[in-house]
Structures are given as structure tokens and as C-alpha cells.
């Protein structure tokens, strides 16, 4: 089935303006497509396709992008620290390739604003759903790979995930619990969680209090280390 670069009901691909000029999804992604039809396909959620004559969705690109992103991230982790054992590398990769991490990157580039969603999915908050955003980002990576090859895909993945990869390698990446809390805050339209750390006591017997706030105090923990 042929791809089309102009389809009825498509969501705009322009994002927030920077210096007066709107940023397109290509600007935010960091790749200019030689074949715009690949970008169009990557943005099509199956709910939109069912409302437009059953045209192709982004699911096959998602399948491809998942593999491409996995190889790029794994290769980068492997090369970054030759002495890091396999078990640690596996845990680092898990922090980077789960749906929460993918959706977080997708939100950073405002991918939701450019997705083609069916009316029902759109009206029920689909543009901010973790699963839809994660799948859409993988589809975009698959599209970049087909459009520009492995070098272009590697460049995009490392650009999008670079800070997170560095955090993983430093051992300062958010835990699964923190990531889940951030996801829930985004789903409910709130501000990102804020963490406050205080300490008391002498140097040999410190007690640290960590406080997390999401509009109101959501939890407090007390311990003898900062971890």
C-alpha cells in the first residue's frame, strides 16, 4: 500500500516556536528526512489509520526501531566502560529501553503533538500515554534508520538518549520508582516531582531526610545515607 506525505486529518508537525520560528518534529528529532513519507508513516497510530481507510500504521516501523535503538544503546554502553561486567550493563540498558524512559524522551521532543491519533484516542489523552509515546518514538527511530542508514539512526539515538546514558554510567539514573512517579505526574498534568534533601546530626552520625513533592508532599524518607 503506497505511503502518502499529505493525508486528511493529519496533526500539525510544528512544535513550539523558537526565536519566532516554529520547530518541526524533524527539528526536535535532529534529522531531516530525504523521504518525508517515512516520517508521515512513523507518526500514524493504528487508531488514526482505522479512521482513514485502513492505511498503514507505524507498527512495523516500531518493530524495526526497537531493534535499532537497542543495538545503538547496547553498543554505546559496551564501549563506554570495557571493565563493566555484563550484569551491570544489562541493568543499565534496562533503565534506558523501558517504556517509561522512551516516553520521557518522547515528551522532551513533544512527540505527542505530532502523532496522528484517532478521535477517541485523542480525546482520552492519547498524546500523553506512555505506551503510545514509547511506540511512536521507536517508530521514528525505525524511520530514521530506513531514511539515513545506521549512522543517521545512531546519531539520533545518542542525541536523544545521551544525557540519560551518561546518568546511567555515572550511577545517578532515576530508579524505577522515581520514573514511575514522574510518569504519573505527567499523566495527571502536574509539574514534575521535586526532591529536597536535608541533613542533621554530627558528621559521624548523619541522618538524611529526602522529601518528594508533587503539588503537595507525596512522601518522606529518613535514613543514615543519601541513597
BAPA-279683 format. One line per field, with one value per residue: residue number from 1; residue in one letter; x, y, z negated of N, C-alpha, C in turn. Coordinates in steps of 0.001 Angstrom, whole numbers, plus 500000, padded with zeros to 6 digits. Atoms other than C-alpha are relative to their C-alpha. Example, Ala and Ser with C-alpha at 12.3 -4.5 7.8 and 13.67 -1.06 7.14 Angstrom:
2
resi	(1,2);
resn	(a,s);
nc1	(500890,499180);
nc2	(498810,498810);
nc3	(500000,500060);
cac1	(512300,513670);
cac2	(495500,498940);
cac3	(492200,492860);
cc1	(500900,499230);
cc2	(501200,501090);
cc3	(500000,499270);
END
This chain:
227
resi	(1,2,3,4,5,6,7,8,9,10,11,12,13,14,15,16,17,18,19,20,21,22,23,24,25,26,27,28,29,30,31,32,33,34,35,36,37,38,39,40,41,42,43,44,45,46,47,48,49,50,51,52,53,54,55,56,57,58,59,60,61,62,63,64,65,66,67,68,69,70,71,72,73,74,75,76,77,78,79,80,81,82,83,84,85,86,87,88,89,90,91,92,93,94,95,96,97,98,99,100,101,102,103,104,105,106,107,108,109,110,111,112,113,114,115,116,117,118,119,120,121,122,123,124,125,126,127,128,129,130,131,132,133,134,135,136,137,138,139,140,141,142,143,144,145,146,147,148,149,150,151,152,153,154,155,156,157,158,159,160,161,162,163,164,165,166,167,168,169,170,171,172,173,174,175,176,177,178,179,180,181,182,183,184,185,186,187,188,189,190,191,192,193,194,195,196,197,198,199,200,201,202,203,204,205,206,207,208,209,210,211,212,213,214,215,216,217,218,219,220,221,222,223,224,225,226,227);
resn	(x,x,x,x,x,x,x,x,x,x,x,x,x,x,x,x,x,x,x,x,x,x,x,x,x,x,x,x,x,x,x,x,x,x,x,x,x,x,x,x,x,x,x,x,x,x,x,x,x,x,x,x,x,x,x,x,x,x,x,x,x,x,x,x,x,x,x,x,x,x,x,x,x,x,x,x,x,x,x,x,x,x,x,x,x,x,x,x,x,x,x,x,x,x,x,x,x,x,x,x,x,x,x,x,x,x,x,x,x,x,x,x,x,x,x,x,x,x,x,x,x,x,x,x,x,x,x,x,x,x,x,x,x,x,x,x,x,x,x,x,x,x,x,x,x,x,x,x,x,x,x,x,x,x,x,x,x,x,x,x,x,x,x,x,x,x,x,x,x,x,x,x,x,x,x,x,x,x,x,x,x,x,x,x,x,x,x,x,x,x,x,x,x,x,x,x,x,x,x,x,x,x,x,x,x,x,x,x,x,x,x,x,x,x,x,x,x,x,x,x,x,x,x,x,x,x,x);
nc1	(500849,499109,499977,500310,499446,501082,501147,501019,500121,498705,499659,498870,498714,499257,500010,499883,499140,498716,499587,501027,500209,500480,499108,500682,499573,498660,499074,499912,499361,498629,499772,500824,500301,499930,501281,500983,501026,499609,500398,501459,500369,499578,500895,501363,500462,501004,501342,500188,500067,501313,500951,499624,499985,499110,498648,498949,499666,498567,499620,498821,498857,499760,499275,498636,499346,499675,498743,498932,499702,499360,498618,499217,499798,499160,498648,499409,499698,498901,498748,499717,499271,499605,499858,501282,500483,501213,501191,500182,500395,501395,500853,499930,500820,501410,500429,500058,500828,501367,501007,499995,498880,500321,501037,499381,499304,501035,500576,499002,500059,501416,500450,501448,500673,499890,500538,501319,500816,501434,500713,500204,498717,499599,500854,499748,498638,499028,498743,499109,499940,498642,499846,500081,498797,498854,500097,499776,498575,499337,500327,499169,498633,500016,500095,498682,499099,500289,499763,498606,499063,499626,499310,501005,500758,499125,499886,501258,500178,499067,500417,501197,499793,498646,499965,500428,498923,498960,500488,499903,498597,499556,500732,500919,501280,501165,500464,501285,501053,499992,500498,501441,500623,499953,500996,501332,500169,500248,501321,501020,499807,499330,498591,499137,499705,498848,499373,499265,499182,499460,499197,499828,499154,498549,499428,499860,501320,500913,501314,500473,501434,500340,501414,500451,501213,500757,501039,499913,499011,500472,499322,498792,499209,498892,499012,498659,499237,500775,500521);
nc2	(498819,498856,498982,498655,498959,499069,500815,499206,500120,500136,499017,499178,500490,498890,499927,498660,499096,499611,498784,499620,501024,501253,501156,501184,501228,500293,499179,500535,501307,499805,500695,499532,501191,499971,500563,499558,501018,500810,499242,500069,501333,500184,499262,500534,501007,500874,499434,499036,500747,500632,498965,499463,501027,501116,499821,500585,499345,499939,501158,500679,499134,500152,501259,499769,499011,500636,500724,499038,499285,500929,500229,498768,499798,501077,499782,498847,500412,500970,499322,498912,500488,501373,500842,500170,501371,500163,499790,498558,499463,500371,499132,498664,499997,500084,498665,499124,500511,500283,499098,498726,499212,499605,498969,498778,499368,499537,498761,498940,499443,499707,500877,500163,498968,500293,501319,500113,500861,500008,499037,500544,500056,498617,499416,500648,499710,500857,499313,500048,501363,500533,501043,499401,499193,500899,500643,498979,499679,501113,499914,498933,500502,500904,499194,499379,501054,500268,498791,499559,501065,500225,498828,499006,500520,499933,498596,499578,500695,499467,498641,500035,500746,499754,499610,501137,500988,499497,500166,501425,500348,499394,500602,499024,500062,500167,501357,500291,499328,498585,499895,500236,498820,498954,500363,499734,498552,499510,500459,499189,498612,499249,499682,501136,500120,499252,500722,499135,500794,499275,500852,499546,500878,499849,500619,501451,500616,499160,500509,499262,500071,499729,499626,499856,499203,499924,499061,500060,501009,501337,501035,499623,501135,499638,501050,499600,499686,499205,500867);
nc3	(500000,499885,501043,499518,500851,500311,500334,500658,501437,500634,501012,499579,500468,500569,501450,500546,499239,500547,499290,499035,498972,500599,499881,499509,500649,499493,500772,501353,499898,499569,498726,498885,499211,498551,499590,500996,500207,501153,501187,500062,500441,501391,500889,499906,500948,499375,500186,498914,498744,499881,499617,498689,498966,500292,499460,500822,501263,500300,500814,499461,500295,501435,500141,499530,500848,501274,499811,499707,501242,500917,499574,500190,501430,500515,499486,500671,501374,499951,499676,500936,501173,499674,501179,500684,499759,499198,500806,500197,498698,499763,500824,499408,498791,500395,500391,498826,498906,500420,499443,500731,499492,498630,500042,500510,498871,499072,500544,499872,498641,499761,498929,500047,499217,498572,499677,499387,500854,499771,500839,501333,500689,500245,501034,501287,500442,499342,499670,501153,500513,499957,498987,498667,499794,499867,498683,498974,499931,499325,498574,499432,499871,498851,498784,499787,499525,498592,499218,499984,500317,501386,500551,500363,501137,501169,500390,500611,501277,500988,500313,500833,501236,500498,501410,500804,499983,500905,501372,500311,500171,501257,501094,500587,499303,500860,500223,499372,500764,499630,498633,500028,500580,498988,498991,500537,500081,498640,499571,500646,499616,501050,499851,500331,501429,500512,501098,500922,500912,501162,500863,501377,500797,499849,498805,500150,500161,499226,499615,498827,499730,498605,499887,498621,499928,498756,500414,501455,500399,499632,500751,500710,500465,500889,500047,500420,498798,499039,498950);
cac1	(500000,501566,502602,501413,503000,499709,496777,493449,493122,496839,498039,500439,504085,505148,506086,506697,508256,511914,513055,509786,510111,508071,510118,509028,509268,512327,513995,513211,514339,517518,517080,515829,514077,515060,511825,509060,506707,508709,508136,504434,504207,506091,503511,500456,498908,496649,493620,494100,494626,491341,489532,491278,490551,492851,496104,499394,500201,503583,503676,506204,508491,508092,509281,512344,513094,513014,515828,517859,517603,518537,521679,522828,522317,523900,526905,527447,527237,529612,532243,531956,533368,535325,535615,531952,530511,527667,525157,525719,525498,522191,520760,521971,520331,517071,516937,517229,514989,511848,508603,508858,512302,511161,508046,510160,512340,509220,507807,511068,510673,506890,506212,502612,501706,502677,501147,498187,495606,492028,489397,488637,492290,492964,490028,491103,494613,496415,499003,500401,500008,503260,502661,501697,504623,507114,505854,505864,509465,510558,508739,510581,513919,512986,512072,515392,517233,515460,515907,519530,521050,522752,524891,521886,519991,522974,523339,519660,519545,522660,521387,518049,519360,522825,522109,520306,523125,525639,523475,523326,527093,527579,525156,522850,519938,516464,515216,512169,510098,511165,510484,507030,506231,507341,505152,502104,502673,502790,499636,497706,499033,501080,504551,507465,508238,510618,513086,514503,517323,518165,520618,521116,523412,527191,529499,529924,526178,524414,520714,519362,515740,514546,511251,509359,506664,504042,501842,501789,504201,503894,506357,509204,512035,514662,517917,521610,522841,521781,520880);
cac2	(500000,503314,505896,509468,512635,514530,512907,514275,514979,514912,516603,519510,518592,522037,522475,525454,528486,529274,532815,533301,530188,527034,523899,520913,517353,516991,519884,518345,514911,516246,514588,515964,513220,512647,510633,512555,509595,507693,510455,510510,506762,506876,509283,507168,505381,502464,504341,507060,504525,502764,506067,506737,503675,501260,502787,501511,502275,502810,499353,497807,500823,500476,496865,497952,500965,498867,496710,499651,501604,498509,497885,501523,501808,498418,499157,502537,501073,498253,500599,503236,501049,497937,496714,496911,493383,492024,492078,495769,496549,494690,496727,499951,499031,498156,501704,503112,500899,500563,502261,504908,506022,506047,508065,510515,511166,511451,514103,516046,516439,516941,513963,513698,516935,515457,511990,511064,509668,508592,510875,508573,508055,511772,512701,510269,511705,509504,512159,511730,507966,506241,503262,505406,507791,504948,503156,506389,507154,503683,504137,507414,505725,502993,505632,507433,504146,503460,507059,507666,504330,503169,506312,508627,506381,506176,509948,510467,507830,509165,512720,511825,509438,510913,512577,509508,507220,509437,509341,505543,505274,507621,505550,508537,507435,507626,504426,502667,504158,507712,507115,505766,508772,511148,509264,509526,513239,513817,511766,513930,517146,518129,519547,517089,515725,517848,516258,518011,516613,517845,516545,516742,515326,515157,514045,510556,510003,511902,511485,512486,513269,513023,514693,514379,516862,516594,519648,518537,516400,512892,511098,511420,509018,509138,507220,507281,507586,509738,506722);
cac3	(500000,501033,498487,498764,497473,497391,495596,494434,490736,490057,486898,487417,487146,485964,482321,480037,481687,481114,481980,483826,485999,485250,484612,486656,485432,487678,485857,482499,483640,485223,488625,491949,493908,497513,497810,495969,496437,493821,491294,492138,491628,488318,486882,487739,484796,485644,484231,486860,489629,488868,489411,492723,494798,493027,494315,492973,489329,487693,486075,488455,488053,484292,484533,486506,484336,481172,482545,483874,480620,478627,480673,480521,476761,476048,478267,476602,473099,474057,475489,472757,469980,471066,467472,466524,466058,468137,465285,464636,468349,468526,465643,467235,470522,468778,467364,470883,473007,470897,471896,469174,470390,474015,473190,471206,474255,476427,474086,474238,478005,477701,479922,478769,480517,483892,483662,485869,483452,483882,482376,479462,478587,478877,476642,473914,473554,476049,476815,473314,472900,472093,474393,477395,476921,476464,479573,481579,480645,481694,484996,485567,484916,487378,489951,489466,489954,493251,494382,493465,492513,489351,488991,489003,486589,484244,484246,483425,480681,478973,479241,477689,475039,474430,471091,469815,470904,469104,465979,466124,466484,463511,461482,460954,463130,461574,460038,461428,458611,459465,463138,462369,460173,462924,465402,463125,462553,466313,466891,464454,465965,462936,462533,462411,458931,456857,454475,451401,449263,445763,443194,439462,436832,436372,439183,437728,437364,440125,440789,444187,444960,448563,449415,452695,453667,456378,455794,452127,450134,451548,449320,446855,446093,443325,443371,442495,446084,449034,451185);
cc1	(500889,499897,499618,500590,498957,498738,498984,499983,501317,500200,501170,501293,500832,499859,500108,500980,501286,500506,499031,499701,499524,500989,499188,500496,501384,501049,500222,500687,501471,500336,499042,499790,500151,498694,498947,498900,500328,499630,498495,499539,500321,499048,498589,499718,498873,498583,499679,499809,498626,498923,500276,500216,500962,501378,501023,500238,501517,500515,501224,501260,500363,500822,501471,500752,500393,501344,501171,500422,500721,501462,500859,500305,500937,501449,500690,500362,501219,501350,500395,500819,500367,500063,498687,499427,498647,498734,499703,499560,498531,499051,499988,499106,498517,499453,499734,498989,498575,499048,499998,501123,499718,498969,500559,500739,498981,499369,500973,499986,498552,499450,498483,499251,499964,499406,498641,499195,498551,499307,499842,501280,500475,499221,500229,501462,501079,501333,500981,500079,501395,500181,500003,501251,501226,499998,500286,501464,500768,499724,500828,501439,500098,499953,501325,500982,499775,500361,501479,501024,500397,500693,499007,499224,500831,500103,498738,499820,500917,499683,498828,500254,501334,500068,499611,501065,501116,499591,500087,501449,500581,499312,499000,498649,498869,499667,498679,498870,499918,499437,498489,499267,499977,498956,498595,499727,499683,498606,498893,500211,500696,501435,500832,500258,501248,500530,500831,500722,500523,500783,500099,500882,501476,500513,500051,498646,498937,498659,499461,498501,499750,498502,499647,498661,499410,498746,499952,501051,499439,500692,501258,500727,501167,500976,501363,500968,499112,499375,498617);
cc2	(501236,500911,501325,501002,501039,499192,500824,499754,499873,501091,500828,499454,501122,500007,501433,500848,500287,501172,500332,498959,498706,498873,498808,498778,499597,500805,499405,498638,500129,499263,500551,498829,500264,499475,500376,498975,499101,500698,499940,498653,499801,500658,499422,498916,499196,500556,501005,499262,499365,500987,500572,498880,498868,500121,499441,500813,499938,498746,499247,500831,499926,498745,500177,500940,499457,499293,500954,500725,499106,499767,501226,500218,498952,500177,501135,499658,499081,500702,501036,499550,498537,499074,499753,498622,499966,500286,501461,500653,499710,500881,501426,500087,499978,501360,500899,499555,499678,501085,501352,500900,500502,501127,501306,500754,500572,501303,501164,500631,500281,499177,499893,500984,499672,498661,500104,498984,500038,500922,499500,499982,501400,500593,499394,500135,499165,500653,500015,498596,499416,498983,500584,500815,499108,499333,501004,500362,498882,500020,501085,499535,499020,500753,500672,498978,499704,501190,500331,498950,499977,501214,501070,499544,500067,501419,500471,499354,500581,501446,499994,499379,500313,500326,498847,498912,500430,499815,498554,499625,500595,499372,500918,500001,499804,498528,499796,500715,501477,500186,499824,501210,501155,499751,500342,501503,500587,499618,500870,501494,500851,500335,498755,499943,500799,499292,500977,499113,500898,499022,500613,499014,500222,499212,498475,499292,500846,499296,500891,499783,500398,500235,500159,500721,499951,500806,500089,498953,498615,498904,500519,498750,500476,498836,500540,500168,500789,499151,499470);
cc3	(500000,498795,500620,499041,499658,499779,499261,498511,499278,498960,500488,499432,499413,498492,499534,500784,499240,500817,501123,501050,499340,500233,500456,499239,500499,499256,498615,499983,500367,501274,501041,500956,501496,500585,498962,499732,498814,498693,499811,499456,498520,499012,499955,498970,500642,499847,501092,501318,500194,500408,501387,501007,499755,500612,499015,498729,499788,499288,500529,499755,498520,499726,500392,499066,498646,500094,500217,498726,499003,500337,499720,498517,499425,500436,499259,498555,499968,500198,498953,498804,500212,498793,499278,500312,500696,499202,499776,501305,500288,499193,500535,501231,499660,499590,501210,501047,499572,500507,499318,500511,501414,500022,499470,501084,500987,499505,500140,501392,500415,501160,500046,500863,501484,500403,500678,499180,500438,499009,498566,499190,499635,498824,498625,499572,500634,500278,498832,499393,500194,501129,501409,500298,500203,501378,501119,500130,500681,501496,500681,500195,501168,501317,500324,500545,501481,500884,500141,499652,498542,499386,499558,498774,498725,499480,499274,498630,498934,499643,499022,498631,499323,498525,499098,499953,499056,498546,499558,499702,498725,498788,499357,500688,499006,499845,500695,499279,500355,501406,500048,499427,501002,501086,499512,499910,501368,500476,499423,500234,498969,500337,499690,498496,499631,498764,499160,498983,498887,499137,498615,499261,500268,501196,499888,499886,500704,500209,501106,500169,501441,500088,501473,499997,501398,499671,498473,499661,500265,499220,499356,499557,499174,499962,499624,501170,500923,501076,499652);
END
